[in-house]
Amino acid sequence: MPILVNLDVMMAKRKMSLSELSAKVDITLANLSILKNNKAKAVRFSTLEAICKALDCQPGDLLEYVPDGGEEEP
């Protein structure tokens, strides 16, 4: 997957739990978990905006482009 979501990195930097972020952005834990684990196929700009506001970061802090072959499969 060429786009990685670094939500877990930003949450750790801000010392915020998934449940705390879920409450702040009014997104279910399940949907945030899908995003955090790079299983999401798409993300709405409104969701991205809410997460950026809650974590006081920029979209580029959350999203990273990795060319094909750059990511190791677990």
PDB file of N, CA, C, O and CB in Angstrom:
ATOM      1  N   MET A   1       0.853  -1.183   0.000  1.00  0.00           N
ATOM      2  CA  MET A   1       0.000   0.000   0.000  1.00  0.00           C
ATOM      3  C   MET A   1       0.893   1.238   0.000  1.00  0.00           C
ATOM      4  O   MET A   1       1.645   1.442   0.953  1.00  0.00           O
ATOM      5  CB  MET A   1      -0.967   0.003   1.231  1.00  0.00           C
ATOM      6  N   PRO A   2       0.831   2.064  -1.035  1.00  0.00           N
ATOM      7  CA  PRO A   2       1.757   3.195  -1.150  1.00  0.00           C
ATOM      8  C   PRO A   2       1.500   4.364  -0.198  1.00  0.00           C
ATOM      9  O   PRO A   2       2.402   5.174   0.016  1.00  0.00           O
ATOM     10  CB  PRO A   2       1.716   3.702  -2.528  1.00  0.00           C
ATOM     11  N   ILE A   3       0.305   4.479   0.378  1.00  0.00           N
ATOM     12  CA  ILE A   3       0.042   5.553   1.338  1.00  0.00           C
ATOM     13  C   ILE A   3      -0.063   4.937   2.735  1.00  0.00           C
ATOM     14  O   ILE A   3      -0.910   4.080   2.984  1.00  0.00           O
ATOM     15  CB  ILE A   3      -1.270   6.340   0.969  1.00  0.00           C
ATOM     16  N   LEU A   4       0.801   5.382   3.631  1.00  0.00           N
ATOM     17  CA  LEU A   4       0.769   4.912   5.008  1.00  0.00           C
ATOM     18  C   LEU A   4       0.130   5.976   5.899  1.00  0.00           C
ATOM     19  O   LEU A   4       0.339   7.173   5.703  1.00  0.00           O
ATOM     20  CB  LEU A   4       2.193   4.565   5.503  1.00  0.00           C
ATOM     21  N   VAL A   5      -0.636   5.531   6.860  1.00  0.00           N
ATOM     22  CA  VAL A   5      -1.239   6.431   7.835  1.00  0.00           C
ATOM     23  C   VAL A   5      -0.443   6.298   9.129  1.00  0.00           C
ATOM     24  O   VAL A   5      -0.410   5.227   9.736  1.00  0.00           O
ATOM     25  CB  VAL A   5      -2.766   6.108   8.060  1.00  0.00           C
ATOM     26  N   ASN A   6       0.187   7.369   9.542  1.00  0.00           N
ATOM     27  CA  ASN A   6       1.023   7.371  10.748  1.00  0.00           C
ATOM     28  C   ASN A   6       0.266   7.912  11.954  1.00  0.00           C
ATOM     29  O   ASN A   6       0.813   8.666  12.758  1.00  0.00           O
ATOM     30  CB  ASN A   6       2.284   8.199  10.517  1.00  0.00           C
ATOM     31  N   LEU A   7      -0.994   7.516  12.067  1.00  0.00           N
ATOM     32  CA  LEU A   7      -1.832   7.988  13.171  1.00  0.00           C
ATOM     33  C   LEU A   7      -1.260   7.565  14.516  1.00  0.00           C
ATOM     34  O   LEU A   7      -1.256   8.351  15.462  1.00  0.00           O
ATOM     35  CB  LEU A   7      -3.259   7.462  13.021  1.00  0.00           C
ATOM     36  N   ASP A   8      -0.775   6.326  14.610  1.00  0.00           N
ATOM     37  CA  ASP A   8      -0.234   5.837  15.873  1.00  0.00           C
ATOM     38  C   ASP A   8       0.984   6.648  16.315  1.00  0.00           C
ATOM     39  O   ASP A   8       1.184   6.861  17.511  1.00  0.00           O
ATOM     40  CB  ASP A   8       0.137   4.364  15.749  1.00  0.00           C
ATOM     41  N   VAL A   9       1.793   7.098  15.364  1.00  0.00           N
ATOM     42  CA  VAL A   9       2.972   7.904  15.678  1.00  0.00           C
ATOM     43  C   VAL A   9       2.553   9.249  16.282  1.00  0.00           C
ATOM     44  O   VAL A   9       3.091   9.675  17.304  1.00  0.00           O
ATOM     45  CB  VAL A   9       3.832   8.126  14.408  1.00  0.00           C
ATOM     46  N   MET A  10       1.588   9.909  15.638  1.00  0.00           N
ATOM     47  CA  MET A  10       1.136  11.218  16.138  1.00  0.00           C
ATOM     48  C   MET A  10       0.418  11.083  17.479  1.00  0.00           C
ATOM     49  O   MET A  10       0.566  11.937  18.352  1.00  0.00           O
ATOM     50  CB  MET A  10       0.204  11.891  15.113  1.00  0.00           C
ATOM     51  N   MET A  11      -0.354  10.016  17.642  1.00  0.00           N
ATOM     52  CA  MET A  11      -1.030   9.795  18.924  1.00  0.00           C
ATOM     53  C   MET A  11      -0.007   9.596  20.041  1.00  0.00           C
ATOM     54  O   MET A  11      -0.191  10.098  21.149  1.00  0.00           O
ATOM     55  CB  MET A  11      -1.974   8.573  18.840  1.00  0.00           C
ATOM     56  N   ALA A  12       1.062   8.872  19.754  1.00  0.00           N
ATOM     57  CA  ALA A  12       2.110   8.655  20.752  1.00  0.00           C
ATOM     58  C   ALA A  12       2.811   9.976  21.087  1.00  0.00           C
ATOM     59  O   ALA A  12       3.095  10.253  22.252  1.00  0.00           O
ATOM     60  CB  ALA A  12       3.138   7.615  20.241  1.00  0.00           C
ATOM     61  N   LYS A  13       3.088  10.786  20.063  1.00  0.00           N
ATOM     62  CA  LYS A  13       3.739  12.081  20.297  1.00  0.00           C
ATOM     63  C   LYS A  13       2.877  12.990  21.162  1.00  0.00           C
ATOM     64  O   LYS A  13       3.393  13.769  21.963  1.00  0.00           O
ATOM     65  CB  LYS A  13       4.047  12.770  18.966  1.00  0.00           C
ATOM     66  N   ARG A  14       1.559  12.888  20.997  1.00  0.00           N
ATOM     67  CA  ARG A  14       0.633  13.739  21.759  1.00  0.00           C
ATOM     68  C   ARG A  14       0.137  13.055  23.035  1.00  0.00           C
ATOM     69  O   ARG A  14      -0.664  13.616  23.783  1.00  0.00           O
ATOM     70  CB  ARG A  14      -0.562  14.124  20.887  1.00  0.00           C
ATOM     71  N   LYS A  15       0.628  11.830  23.273  1.00  0.00           N
ATOM     72  CA  LYS A  15       0.237  11.045  24.450  1.00  0.00           C
ATOM     73  C   LYS A  15      -1.286  10.927  24.547  1.00  0.00           C
ATOM     74  O   LYS A  15      -1.874  11.150  25.605  1.00  0.00           O
ATOM     75  CB  LYS A  15       0.802  11.686  25.736  1.00  0.00           C
ATOM     76  N   MET A  16      -1.911  10.572  23.418  1.00  0.00           N
ATOM     77  CA  MET A  16      -3.364  10.461  23.353  1.00  0.00           C
ATOM     78  C   MET A  16      -3.740   9.031  22.986  1.00  0.00           C
ATOM     79  O   MET A  16      -3.154   8.437  22.081  1.00  0.00           O
ATOM     80  CB  MET A  16      -3.956  11.467  22.327  1.00  0.00           C
ATOM     81  N   SER A  17      -4.714   8.489  23.692  1.00  0.00           N
ATOM     82  CA  SER A  17      -5.178   7.133  23.415  1.00  0.00           C
ATOM     83  C   SER A  17      -6.193   7.153  22.269  1.00  0.00           C
ATOM     84  O   SER A  17      -6.736   8.199  21.915  1.00  0.00           O
ATOM     85  CB  SER A  17      -5.802   6.498  24.684  1.00  0.00           C
ATOM     86  N   LEU A  18      -6.429   5.985  21.709  1.00  0.00           N
ATOM     87  CA  LEU A  18      -7.398   5.861  20.626  1.00  0.00           C
ATOM     88  C   LEU A  18      -8.791   6.250  21.110  1.00  0.00           C
ATOM     89  O   LEU A  18      -9.541   6.909  20.389  1.00  0.00           O
ATOM     90  CB  LEU A  18      -7.405   4.427  20.069  1.00  0.00           C
ATOM     91  N   SER A  19      -9.137   5.843  22.328  1.00  0.00           N
ATOM     92  CA  SER A  19     -10.471   6.180  22.840  1.00  0.00           C
ATOM     93  C   SER A  19     -10.610   7.675  23.104  1.00  0.00           C
ATOM     94  O   SER A  19     -11.686   8.238  22.905  1.00  0.00           O
ATOM     95  CB  SER A  19     -10.758   5.398  24.123  1.00  0.00           C
ATOM     96  N   GLU A  20      -9.542   8.321  23.548  1.00  0.00           N
ATOM     97  CA  GLU A  20      -9.579   9.773  23.766  1.00  0.00           C
ATOM     98  C   GLU A  20      -9.731  10.509  22.431  1.00  0.00           C
ATOM     99  O   GLU A  20     -10.511  11.455  22.322  1.00  0.00           O
ATOM    100  CB  GLU A  20      -8.293  10.247  24.499  1.00  0.00           C
ATOM    101  N   LEU A  21      -8.987  10.068  21.429  1.00  0.00           N
ATOM    102  CA  LEU A  21      -9.092  10.682  20.108  1.00  0.00           C
ATOM    103  C   LEU A  21     -10.486  10.453  19.529  1.00  0.00           C
ATOM    104  O   LEU A  21     -11.064  11.352  18.918  1.00  0.00           O
ATOM    105  CB  LEU A  21      -8.015  10.116  19.158  1.00  0.00           C
ATOM    106  N   SER A  22     -11.019   9.262  19.721  1.00  0.00           N
ATOM    107  CA  SER A  22     -12.358   8.931  19.234  1.00  0.00           C
ATOM    108  C   SER A  22     -13.394   9.891  19.811  1.00  0.00           C
ATOM    109  O   SER A  22     -14.274  10.366  19.093  1.00  0.00           O
ATOM    110  CB  SER A  22     -12.719   7.479  19.595  1.00  0.00           C
ATOM    111  N   ALA A  23     -13.288  10.171  21.094  1.00  0.00           N
ATOM    112  CA  ALA A  23     -14.227  11.091  21.745  1.00  0.00           C
ATOM    113  C   ALA A  23     -14.064  12.516  21.219  1.00  0.00           C
ATOM    114  O   ALA A  23     -15.053  13.225  21.031  1.00  0.00           O
ATOM    115  CB  ALA A  23     -14.027  11.069  23.268  1.00  0.00           C
ATOM    116  N   LYS A  24     -12.824  12.939  20.981  1.00  0.00           N
ATOM    117  CA  LYS A  24     -12.570  14.307  20.521  1.00  0.00           C
ATOM    118  C   LYS A  24     -13.049  14.547  19.094  1.00  0.00           C
ATOM    119  O   LYS A  24     -13.541  15.630  18.780  1.00  0.00           O
ATOM    120  CB  LYS A  24     -11.095  14.615  20.614  1.00  0.00           C
ATOM    121  N   VAL A  25     -12.907  13.541  18.227  1.00  0.00           N
ATOM    122  CA  VAL A  25     -13.253  13.739  16.820  1.00  0.00           C
ATOM    123  C   VAL A  25     -14.597  13.128  16.452  1.00  0.00           C
ATOM    124  O   VAL A  25     -15.041  13.237  15.309  1.00  0.00           O
ATOM    125  CB  VAL A  25     -12.178  13.153  15.941  1.00  0.00           C
ATOM    126  N   ASP A  26     -15.249  12.481  17.424  1.00  0.00           N
ATOM    127  CA  ASP A  26     -16.569  11.876  17.222  1.00  0.00           C
ATOM    128  C   ASP A  26     -16.555  10.866  16.068  1.00  0.00           C
ATOM    129  O   ASP A  26     -17.413  10.889  15.186  1.00  0.00           O
ATOM    130  CB  ASP A  26     -17.614  12.968  16.950  1.00  0.00           C
ATOM    131  N   ILE A  27     -15.565   9.991  16.105  1.00  0.00           N
ATOM    132  CA  ILE A  27     -15.437   8.898  15.153  1.00  0.00           C
ATOM    133  C   ILE A  27     -15.335   7.617  15.974  1.00  0.00           C
ATOM    134  O   ILE A  27     -14.665   7.592  17.006  1.00  0.00           O
ATOM    135  CB  ILE A  27     -14.186   9.088  14.198  1.00  0.00           C
ATOM    136  N   THR A  28     -15.989   6.566  15.525  1.00  0.00           N
ATOM    137  CA  THR A  28     -15.999   5.332  16.305  1.00  0.00           C
ATOM    138  C   THR A  28     -14.587   4.767  16.462  1.00  0.00           C
ATOM    139  O   THR A  28     -13.709   4.997  15.631  1.00  0.00           O
ATOM    140  CB  THR A  28     -16.911   4.294  15.644  1.00  0.00           C
ATOM    141  N   LEU A  29     -14.397   4.025  17.549  1.00  0.00           N
ATOM    142  CA  LEU A  29     -13.120   3.357  17.775  1.00  0.00           C
ATOM    143  C   LEU A  29     -12.792   2.414  16.624  1.00  0.00           C
ATOM    144  O   LEU A  29     -11.642   2.317  16.195  1.00  0.00           O
ATOM    145  CB  LEU A  29     -13.144   2.588  19.101  1.00  0.00           C
ATOM    146  N   ALA A  30     -13.811   1.721  16.131  1.00  0.00           N
ATOM    147  CA  ALA A  30     -13.603   0.772  15.035  1.00  0.00           C
ATOM    148  C   ALA A  30     -13.063   1.480  13.794  1.00  0.00           C
ATOM    149  O   ALA A  30     -12.117   1.001  13.168  1.00  0.00           O
ATOM    150  CB  ALA A  30     -14.915   0.044  14.699  1.00  0.00           C
ATOM    151  N   ASN A  31     -13.656   2.609  13.439  1.00  0.00           N
ATOM    152  CA  ASN A  31     -13.199   3.337  12.247  1.00  0.00           C
ATOM    153  C   ASN A  31     -11.804   3.935  12.446  1.00  0.00           C
ATOM    154  O   ASN A  31     -10.994   3.934  11.518  1.00  0.00           O
ATOM    155  CB  ASN A  31     -14.193   4.450  11.894  1.00  0.00           C
ATOM    156  N   LEU A  32     -11.520   4.442  13.637  1.00  0.00           N
ATOM    157  CA  LEU A  32     -10.174   4.960  13.889  1.00  0.00           C
ATOM    158  C   LEU A  32      -9.145   3.835  13.865  1.00  0.00           C
ATOM    159  O   LEU A  32      -8.026   4.021  13.388  1.00  0.00           O
ATOM    160  CB  LEU A  32     -10.123   5.694  15.238  1.00  0.00           C
ATOM    161  N   SER A  33      -9.521   2.684  14.375  1.00  0.00           N
ATOM    162  CA  SER A  33      -8.631   1.530  14.373  1.00  0.00           C
ATOM    163  C   SER A  33      -8.302   1.091  12.943  1.00  0.00           C
ATOM    164  O   SER A  33      -7.156   0.764  12.636  1.00  0.00           O
ATOM    165  CB  SER A  33      -9.266   0.370  15.152  1.00  0.00           C
ATOM    166  N   ILE A  34      -9.308   1.088  12.081  1.00  0.00           N
ATOM    167  CA  ILE A  34      -9.094   0.758  10.665  1.00  0.00           C
ATOM    168  C   ILE A  34      -8.105   1.736  10.047  1.00  0.00           C
ATOM    169  O   ILE A  34      -7.209   1.335   9.303  1.00  0.00           O
ATOM    170  CB  ILE A  34     -10.432   0.781   9.884  1.00  0.00           C
ATOM    171  N   LEU A  35      -8.267   3.010  10.354  1.00  0.00           N
ATOM    172  CA  LEU A  35      -7.365   4.033   9.827  1.00  0.00           C
ATOM    173  C   LEU A  35      -5.956   3.850  10.395  1.00  0.00           C
ATOM    174  O   LEU A  35      -4.973   3.901   9.655  1.00  0.00           O
ATOM    175  CB  LEU A  35      -7.896   5.443  10.158  1.00  0.00           C
ATOM    176  N   LYS A  36      -5.865   3.640  11.691  1.00  0.00           N
ATOM    177  CA  LYS A  36      -4.582   3.494  12.373  1.00  0.00           C
ATOM    178  C   LYS A  36      -3.797   2.285  11.873  1.00  0.00           C
ATOM    179  O   LYS A  36      -2.569   2.320  11.801  1.00  0.00           O
ATOM    180  CB  LYS A  36      -4.800   3.378  13.867  1.00  0.00           C
ATOM    181  N   ASN A  37      -4.502   1.234  11.533  1.00  0.00           N
ATOM    182  CA  ASN A  37      -3.852   0.000  11.095  1.00  0.00           C
ATOM    183  C   ASN A  37      -3.680  -0.096   9.579  1.00  0.00           C
ATOM    184  O   ASN A  37      -3.431  -1.174   9.040  1.00  0.00           O
ATOM    185  CB  ASN A  37      -4.643  -1.180  11.579  1.00  0.00           C
ATOM    186  N   ASN A  38      -3.816   1.040   8.902  1.00  0.00           N
ATOM    187  CA  ASN A  38      -3.613   1.119   7.452  1.00  0.00           C
ATOM    188  C   ASN A  38      -4.528   0.183   6.667  1.00  0.00           C
ATOM    189  O   ASN A  38      -4.125  -0.359   5.637  1.00  0.00           O
ATOM    190  CB  ASN A  38      -2.177   0.805   7.122  1.00  0.00           C
ATOM    191  N   LYS A  39      -5.750  -0.007   7.145  1.00  0.00           N
ATOM    192  CA  LYS A  39      -6.722  -0.856   6.455  1.00  0.00           C
ATOM    193  C   LYS A  39      -7.762  -0.034   5.699  1.00  0.00           C
ATOM    194  O   LYS A  39      -8.581  -0.592   4.969  1.00  0.00           O
ATOM    195  CB  LYS A  39      -7.416  -1.773   7.452  1.00  0.00           C
ATOM    196  N   ALA A  40      -7.735   1.284   5.868  1.00  0.00           N
ATOM    197  CA  ALA A  40      -8.719   2.154   5.223  1.00  0.00           C
ATOM    198  C   ALA A  40      -8.429   2.291   3.732  1.00  0.00           C
ATOM    199  O   ALA A  40      -7.273   2.384   3.319  1.00  0.00           O
ATOM    200  CB  ALA A  40      -8.729   3.538   5.888  1.00  0.00           C
ATOM    201  N   LYS A  41      -9.482   2.302   2.940  1.00  0.00           N
ATOM    202  CA  LYS A  41      -9.348   2.505   1.496  1.00  0.00           C
ATOM    203  C   LYS A  41      -9.444   3.981   1.134  1.00  0.00           C
ATOM    204  O   LYS A  41      -8.985   4.392   0.068  1.00  0.00           O
ATOM    205  CB  LYS A  41     -10.418   1.715   0.746  1.00  0.00           C
ATOM    206  N   ALA A  42     -10.039   4.778   2.019  1.00  0.00           N
ATOM    207  CA  ALA A  42     -10.227   6.209   1.770  1.00  0.00           C
ATOM    208  C   ALA A  42     -10.407   6.915   3.115  1.00  0.00           C
ATOM    209  O   ALA A  42     -10.710   6.289   4.131  1.00  0.00           O
ATOM    210  CB  ALA A  42     -11.461   6.467   0.827  1.00  0.00           C
ATOM    211  N   VAL A  43     -10.213   8.227   3.092  1.00  0.00           N
ATOM    212  CA  VAL A  43     -10.469   9.035   4.281  1.00  0.00           C
ATOM    213  C   VAL A  43     -11.091  10.355   3.817  1.00  0.00           C
ATOM    214  O   VAL A  43     -10.621  10.972   2.861  1.00  0.00           O
ATOM    215  CB  VAL A  43      -9.146   9.280   5.112  1.00  0.00           C
ATOM    216  N   ARG A  44     -12.132  10.768   4.495  1.00  0.00           N
ATOM    217  CA  ARG A  44     -12.788  12.032   4.149  1.00  0.00           C
ATOM    218  C   ARG A  44     -11.949  13.199   4.649  1.00  0.00           C
ATOM    219  O   ARG A  44     -11.287  13.118   5.684  1.00  0.00           O
ATOM    220  CB  ARG A  44     -14.216  12.097   4.747  1.00  0.00           C
ATOM    221  N   PHE A  45     -11.994  14.284   3.889  1.00  0.00           N
ATOM    222  CA  PHE A  45     -11.270  15.481   4.326  1.00  0.00           C
ATOM    223  C   PHE A  45     -11.795  15.973   5.671  1.00  0.00           C
ATOM    224  O   PHE A  45     -11.016  16.466   6.487  1.00  0.00           O
ATOM    225  CB  PHE A  45     -11.389  16.595   3.274  1.00  0.00           C
ATOM    226  N   SER A  46     -13.086  15.851   5.916  1.00  0.00           N
ATOM    227  CA  SER A  46     -13.640  16.293   7.200  1.00  0.00           C
ATOM    228  C   SER A  46     -13.066  15.462   8.350  1.00  0.00           C
ATOM    229  O   SER A  46     -12.822  15.985   9.437  1.00  0.00           O
ATOM    230  CB  SER A  46     -15.182  16.194   7.186  1.00  0.00           C
ATOM    231  N   THR A  47     -12.855  14.173   8.106  1.00  0.00           N
ATOM    232  CA  THR A  47     -12.253  13.302   9.122  1.00  0.00           C
ATOM    233  C   THR A  47     -10.796  13.691   9.341  1.00  0.00           C
ATOM    234  O   THR A  47     -10.341  13.811  10.478  1.00  0.00           O
ATOM    235  CB  THR A  47     -12.357  11.810   8.705  1.00  0.00           C
ATOM    236  N   LEU A  48     -10.074  13.888   8.249  1.00  0.00           N
ATOM    237  CA  LEU A  48      -8.676  14.291   8.329  1.00  0.00           C
ATOM    238  C   LEU A  48      -8.536  15.625   9.063  1.00  0.00           C
ATOM    239  O   LEU A  48      -7.633  15.803   9.881  1.00  0.00           O
ATOM    240  CB  LEU A  48      -8.068  14.391   6.923  1.00  0.00           C
ATOM    241  N   GLU A  49      -9.430  16.548   8.763  1.00  0.00           N
ATOM    242  CA  GLU A  49      -9.413  17.861   9.430  1.00  0.00           C
ATOM    243  C   GLU A  49      -9.648  17.712  10.933  1.00  0.00           C
ATOM    244  O   GLU A  49      -8.954  18.338  11.735  1.00  0.00           O
ATOM    245  CB  GLU A  49     -10.485  18.793   8.818  1.00  0.00           C
ATOM    246  N   ALA A  50     -10.619  16.889  11.314  1.00  0.00           N
ATOM    247  CA  ALA A  50     -10.933  16.695  12.730  1.00  0.00           C
ATOM    248  C   ALA A  50      -9.762  16.057  13.475  1.00  0.00           C
ATOM    249  O   ALA A  50      -9.453  16.446  14.601  1.00  0.00           O
ATOM    250  CB  ALA A  50     -12.187  15.829  12.883  1.00  0.00           C
ATOM    251  N   ILE A  51      -9.119  15.087  12.852  1.00  0.00           N
ATOM    252  CA  ILE A  51      -7.965  14.429  13.475  1.00  0.00           C
ATOM    253  C   ILE A  51      -6.805  15.411  13.608  1.00  0.00           C
ATOM    254  O   ILE A  51      -6.154  15.465  14.651  1.00  0.00           O
ATOM    255  CB  ILE A  51      -7.529  13.194  12.651  1.00  0.00           C
ATOM    256  N   CYS A  52      -6.548  16.181  12.566  1.00  0.00           N
ATOM    257  CA  CYS A  52      -5.470  17.176  12.616  1.00  0.00           C
ATOM    258  C   CYS A  52      -5.722  18.212  13.706  1.00  0.00           C
ATOM    259  O   CYS A  52      -4.799  18.624  14.408  1.00  0.00           O
ATOM    260  CB  CYS A  52      -5.324  17.872  11.259  1.00  0.00           C
ATOM    261  N   LYS A  53      -6.965  18.625  13.838  1.00  0.00           N
ATOM    262  CA  LYS A  53      -7.315  19.611  14.871  1.00  0.00           C
ATOM    263  C   LYS A  53      -7.095  19.015  16.262  1.00  0.00           C
ATOM    264  O   LYS A  53      -6.519  19.666  17.134  1.00  0.00           O
ATOM    265  CB  LYS A  53      -8.791  20.076  14.712  1.00  0.00           C
ATOM    266  N   ALA A  54      -7.552  17.777  16.467  1.00  0.00           N
ATOM    267  CA  ALA A  54      -7.426  17.140  17.778  1.00  0.00           C
ATOM    268  C   ALA A  54      -5.970  16.862  18.147  1.00  0.00           C
ATOM    269  O   ALA A  54      -5.594  16.966  19.314  1.00  0.00           O
ATOM    270  CB  ALA A  54      -8.217  15.844  17.803  1.00  0.00           C
ATOM    271  N   LEU A  55      -5.155  16.511  17.157  1.00  0.00           N
ATOM    272  CA  LEU A  55      -3.754  16.179  17.414  1.00  0.00           C
ATOM    273  C   LEU A  55      -2.806  17.363  17.181  1.00  0.00           C
ATOM    274  O   LEU A  55      -1.595  17.238  17.363  1.00  0.00           O
ATOM    275  CB  LEU A  55      -3.338  15.017  16.537  1.00  0.00           C
ATOM    276  N   ASP A  56      -3.366  18.516  16.777  1.00  0.00           N
ATOM    277  CA  ASP A  56      -2.576  19.709  16.501  1.00  0.00           C
ATOM    278  C   ASP A  56      -1.419  19.383  15.553  1.00  0.00           C
ATOM    279  O   ASP A  56      -0.247  19.580  15.871  1.00  0.00           O
ATOM    280  CB  ASP A  56      -2.042  20.312  17.812  1.00  0.00           C
ATOM    281  N   CYS A  57      -1.801  18.872  14.368  1.00  0.00           N
ATOM    282  CA  CYS A  57      -0.794  18.494  13.383  1.00  0.00           C
ATOM    283  C   CYS A  57      -1.280  18.821  11.976  1.00  0.00           C
ATOM    284  O   CYS A  57      -2.399  19.300  11.797  1.00  0.00           O
ATOM    285  CB  CYS A  57      -0.458  16.998  13.499  1.00  0.00           C
ATOM    286  N   GLN A  58      -0.459  18.567  11.003  1.00  0.00           N
ATOM    287  CA  GLN A  58      -0.779  18.787   9.599  1.00  0.00           C
ATOM    288  C   GLN A  58      -1.092  17.442   8.939  1.00  0.00           C
ATOM    289  O   GLN A  58      -0.646  16.405   9.431  1.00  0.00           O
ATOM    290  CB  GLN A  58       0.392  19.506   8.867  1.00  0.00           C
ATOM    291  N   PRO A  59      -1.852  17.435   7.833  1.00  0.00           N
ATOM    292  CA  PRO A  59      -2.129  16.173   7.134  1.00  0.00           C
ATOM    293  C   PRO A  59      -0.853  15.404   6.774  1.00  0.00           C
ATOM    294  O   PRO A  59      -0.840  14.173   6.815  1.00  0.00           O
ATOM    295  CB  PRO A  59      -2.927  16.451   5.870  1.00  0.00           C
ATOM    296  N   GLY A  60       0.198  16.111   6.429  1.00  0.00           N
ATOM    297  CA  GLY A  60       1.463  15.469   6.096  1.00  0.00           C
ATOM    298  C   GLY A  60       2.109  14.749   7.269  1.00  0.00           C
ATOM    299  O   GLY A  60       2.949  13.870   7.075  1.00  0.00           O
ATOM    300  N   ASP A  61       1.720  15.116   8.487  1.00  0.00           N
ATOM    301  CA  ASP A  61       2.216  14.411   9.668  1.00  0.00           C
ATOM    302  C   ASP A  61       1.553  13.037   9.790  1.00  0.00           C
ATOM    303  O   ASP A  61       2.105  12.127  10.410  1.00  0.00           O
ATOM    304  CB  ASP A  61       1.961  15.244  10.943  1.00  0.00           C
ATOM    305  N   LEU A  62       0.378  12.896   9.199  1.00  0.00           N
ATOM    306  CA  LEU A  62      -0.391  11.653   9.307  1.00  0.00           C
ATOM    307  C   LEU A  62      -0.233  10.745   8.097  1.00  0.00           C
ATOM    308  O   LEU A  62      -0.275   9.521   8.227  1.00  0.00           O
ATOM    309  CB  LEU A  62      -1.848  11.970   9.501  1.00  0.00           C
ATOM    310  N   LEU A  63      -0.052  11.335   6.928  1.00  0.00           N
ATOM    311  CA  LEU A  63      -0.010  10.557   5.692  1.00  0.00           C
ATOM    312  C   LEU A  63       1.383  10.561   5.097  1.00  0.00           C
ATOM    313  O   LEU A  63       2.055  11.592   5.062  1.00  0.00           O
ATOM    314  CB  LEU A  63      -1.013  11.102   4.681  1.00  0.00           C
ATOM    315  N   GLU A  64       1.811   9.396   4.629  1.00  0.00           N
ATOM    316  CA  GLU A  64       3.142   9.262   4.055  1.00  0.00           C
ATOM    317  C   GLU A  64       3.061   8.414   2.788  1.00  0.00           C
ATOM    318  O   GLU A  64       2.460   7.340   2.784  1.00  0.00           O
ATOM    319  CB  GLU A  64       4.126   8.634   5.078  1.00  0.00           C
ATOM    320  N   TYR A  65       3.667   8.906   1.726  1.00  0.00           N
ATOM    321  CA  TYR A  65       3.719   8.156   0.480  1.00  0.00           C
ATOM    322  C   TYR A  65       4.956   7.269   0.477  1.00  0.00           C
ATOM    323  O   TYR A  65       6.074   7.744   0.675  1.00  0.00           O
ATOM    324  CB  TYR A  65       3.723   9.108  -0.741  1.00  0.00           C
ATOM    325  N   VAL A  66       4.743   5.977   0.251  1.00  0.00           N
ATOM    326  CA  VAL A  66       5.844   5.029   0.152  1.00  0.00           C
ATOM    327  C   VAL A  66       5.724   4.338  -1.200  1.00  0.00           C
ATOM    328  O   VAL A  66       4.751   3.621  -1.432  1.00  0.00           O
ATOM    329  CB  VAL A  66       5.827   3.989   1.337  1.00  0.00           C
ATOM    330  N   PRO A  67       6.680   4.533  -2.092  1.00  0.00           N
ATOM    331  CA  PRO A  67       6.591   3.898  -3.407  1.00  0.00           C
ATOM    332  C   PRO A  67       6.442   2.386  -3.281  1.00  0.00           C
ATOM    333  O   PRO A  67       6.907   1.797  -2.305  1.00  0.00           O
ATOM    334  CB  PRO A  67       7.826   4.233  -4.246  1.00  0.00           C
ATOM    335  N   ASP A  68       5.794   1.752  -4.264  1.00  0.00           N
ATOM    336  CA  ASP A  68       5.610   0.294  -4.260  1.00  0.00           C
ATOM    337  C   ASP A  68       6.940  -0.396  -4.038  1.00  0.00           C
ATOM    338  O   ASP A  68       7.958  -0.036  -4.629  1.00  0.00           O
ATOM    339  CB  ASP A  68       4.974  -0.188  -5.581  1.00  0.00           C
ATOM    340  N   GLY A  69       6.906  -1.395  -3.172  1.00  0.00           N
ATOM    341  CA  GLY A  69       8.121  -2.122  -2.858  1.00  0.00           C
ATOM    342  C   GLY A  69       8.874  -1.522  -1.683  1.00  0.00           C
ATOM    343  O   GLY A  69       9.845  -2.108  -1.204  1.00  0.00           O
ATOM    344  N   GLY A  70       8.434  -0.355  -1.213  1.00  0.00           N
ATOM    345  CA  GLY A  70       9.099   0.296  -0.101  1.00  0.00           C
ATOM    346  C   GLY A  70       8.607  -0.158   1.260  1.00  0.00           C
ATOM    347  O   GLY A  70       9.221   0.154   2.281  1.00  0.00           O
ATOM    348  N   GLU A  71       7.509  -0.889   1.282  1.00  0.00           N
ATOM    349  CA  GLU A  71       6.939  -1.322   2.548  1.00  0.00           C
ATOM    350  C   GLU A  71       7.097  -2.826   2.671  1.00  0.00           C
ATOM    351  O   GLU A  71       6.798  -3.579   1.744  1.00  0.00           O
ATOM    352  CB  GLU A  71       5.451  -0.912   2.662  1.00  0.00           C
ATOM    353  N   GLU A  72       7.566  -3.243   3.821  1.00  0.00           N
ATOM    354  CA  GLU A  72       7.693  -4.670   4.073  1.00  0.00           C
ATOM    355  C   GLU A  72       6.376  -5.223   4.574  1.00  0.00           C
ATOM    356  O   GLU A  72       5.734  -4.625   5.437  1.00  0.00           O
ATOM    357  CB  GLU A  72       8.812  -4.952   5.082  1.00  0.00           C
ATOM    358  N   GLU A  73       5.973  -6.356   4.041  1.00  0.00           N
ATOM    359  CA  GLU A  73       4.745  -7.005   4.500  1.00  0.00           C
ATOM    360  C   GLU A  73       5.047  -7.765   5.764  1.00  0.00           C
ATOM    361  O   GLU A  73       6.074  -8.438   5.844  1.00  0.00           O
ATOM    362  CB  GLU A  73       4.159  -7.949   3.419  1.00  0.00           C
ATOM    363  N   PRO A  74       4.176  -7.677   6.765  1.00  0.00           N
ATOM    364  CA  PRO A  74       4.414  -8.410   8.021  1.00  0.00           C
ATOM    365  C   PRO A  74       4.284  -9.900   7.819  1.00  0.00           C
ATOM    366  O   PRO A  74       4.451 -10.668   8.767  1.00  0.00           O
ATOM    367  CB  PRO A  74       3.444  -7.953   9.106  1.00  0.00           C
TER     368      PRO A  74
END
